[in-house]
C-alpha cells in the first residue's frame, strides 16, 4: 500500500483535537504550578494571581495548541502531497 495523498483538512482536524488534548494536559500542569507559586508568596494577591493564571492556562493553552496544531498539520499535509507527487508517496506494508 502506498500513501499517495493526505486530505489536509482531515489531517488538520485530527491534529487539532490531539494538540488540544495535549494543551489541556499542559494547562493543568501550568495551573498547578501557578497556584503553588502563588500560595508560596506572603501576599494574598499572589495566591489570587496564581490561581487566575492557572485558570487562564487551562482555557488558553488547549485553544492555542489546538489551533496551532491544526494549522501546522494542514500545511504539513499539503507539503507531503507536493512531495508525494514527485517521489510517489510512502510505502506501507500491512498484514
N, C-alpha and C positions, 0 to 999 in steps of 0.2 A: 504494500500500500504506500502511496506517496501523497503527502500533503501538498497539494498544488496551490491552494488558495485558502486564506483565512478571512472570514467576513469581519471587517474591522469593528462594526457596531456590536456584533455578538461578542467578540473578544473583549471589547471595552466594557460591556455590561457586566460580564463575569469578573473582570479585573476590578471594576469599581466596587462591586459587592465585597470581594475578597480584601481589597485595600481598606474599605470602610470598616470591616470587621477588625482588621489589624489596628486601624486608627482608634477604635473603641478600646482595645486592649491597652494601647499606649496611653490613651486618655485616662483610663483608670489608674495606671501606674503614675502618671504625672499628677493626677488628682490626689492620690495618697501621699506622694512626696510633698506636694504643695501644702496639704493640710498639716502634715507632720512638721514641716518647716515653719508654718505659721504658728503652730502651737508651741514650738520651741522658743519663740520670741517672748519677751516680757510684756509686750503690749497687747491689749485686747484687739486693737485694729489689725495687728499682724495675723492673728488667728482668723479673723473675718476675711482679710485679703487673701490669705492662703486658701481658705475654703472657696472663695469666689473664683480664684484662678483655677482651682481644681474642677469646679463645676463647668467653667468655661472650656477647659481641656476636654471634658467628656463630650461636649457638644461640638466644639470647633474641630478637633483633630479627626474624628471619623468623617466629617464632611470634607475637610481638606484632603485627607488621604484618599477618600473615595473619588473625588473629582479629579485629583491629580493622577490616580491610578487609571481612571477611565481614559483620560487624555493620552497618557503615555502608551497605554495598550492599543488604542486606536492608531496612533502614529506608528507603533512598532508593527502592527498587523499590516498596515499599508506598505511599510518598508519591506516587510517579509514578502508580500505579494510581488513587489517590484523585483526583489532578488530571486524569488522562485521562478519568475518569468524568464530570467536569464539562465539559471542553472538547473531548473527542473524541480525544485522543492526538496523536502526532507523525506527520506525513505524510512518507513517504519515496518518492522516485521512483527506480526501478531500471530498468536497460535490459538 
